[in-house]
Amino acid sequence: MPEIKLGHRIVPYQIRESKRARYVNFRIDSEKGLEVVIPSGVRVLNLDDLLRERQMWILKHLRKFDQIKANTEQRQYVSGEMLPYLGEDHELDVIQTRNGKRTTVARQANFIRVRLRAGIPQDERAEEIRSALEKWYRRQAKEYILEQTAALAAQHGFEYEGVKIRGQRTRWGSCSSKGNLNFNWKLMMVPPAAVEYVIIHELCHLMELNHSTYFWNLVQELCPNYKYWVRWLKEHSPQVYL
């Protein structure tokens, strides 16, 4: 894997070609680290110079993901920890059952309650809880986001082919040229207004697949405060994890 020294830090990075990319982009992934996205078939001769030009941005976002990793390692998945659900903190309540055959999750008032199946070894509890929580968030997303997408599409006159819930690493949502919409299950952790913005964003891609001036004007027409939620999602993404 290639690497470069930025400031006092040695930064490894991966290079990925993309047919959708029109110019060189830099992405920070919580698992892959720094990713350089280049247009397919384009040979970049001055990549080190481009990386140094974006040094402050790269180091800033690497520090954010370092914090995510630290937070994840600190999370113990025990009663009393806080989990976000549609932008509001909920207290995790873990209950060990004596005869339960499967682990279940339910939201009650301001609690997210996990009832653990019987017989789980102590060293497997945390992963059992994390896995059960992710499955639960995905189920909530399938119900909530599909319903909101249908309502917003009908309200604003959009037609789409289908909606799927995925676990994208760097995107909140996407729209294909065939009219299929994809949304990240982690949207169930952010405020409803942020979810609405992301849905409107992807619905507008049904009219314009790129991020042209026309596209952003359409987004602003349907979501006048979209810039606030763009900033909010960028600033709070480190807190949106399991």
ABEGO torsion letter per residue (X at the ends): XBBBBBEABBBBBBBBBBAABABBBBBBBAAAEBBBBBBBGBBBAAAAAAAAAAAAAAAAAAAAAAAAAAAAAABAGBBGBBBBBGGBBBBBBBBBBAABABBBBBBBEABBBBBBBBGBBAAAAAAAAAAAAAAAAAAAAAAAAAAAAAAAAAAAGBBBABBBBBBBAABABBBBAAGBBBBBAAAAABBAAAAAAAAAAAAAAAABABBBAAAAAAAAAABAAAAAAAAAAAAAAAABBX
